[in-house]
Amino acid sequence: MSKAALNKQEKTRRWAIAELQKAKPFDAWVNERPRTEKEIELYHKIRETLEGIASGEKKVYDTVKITTKNGFSCAEFK
């Protein structure tokens, strides 16, 4: 693996760790206001994805597909 790719992967891993540190614990988040089942499912999926990236098990391009729908960028999780 090239040094540039390693640096990019390490930057992505550090970003995921920082996002996990900023994220509210599930209990605090869910009790702020009523949440739908879809929101709860999305919370867990995002958390799982970030944990995978932070641990090095997953790479961003393995987990997220960016698409455009109705003029908006959307992230689709695999």
Buried (B, 14 or more C-beta within 10 A) or exposed (E): EEEEEEEEBEEBBEBBBEBBEEBEEEEEBBEEEEBEEEEEEEBEEBBEBBBBBBEEEBBBEEBBEEEEEEEEEEEEEE
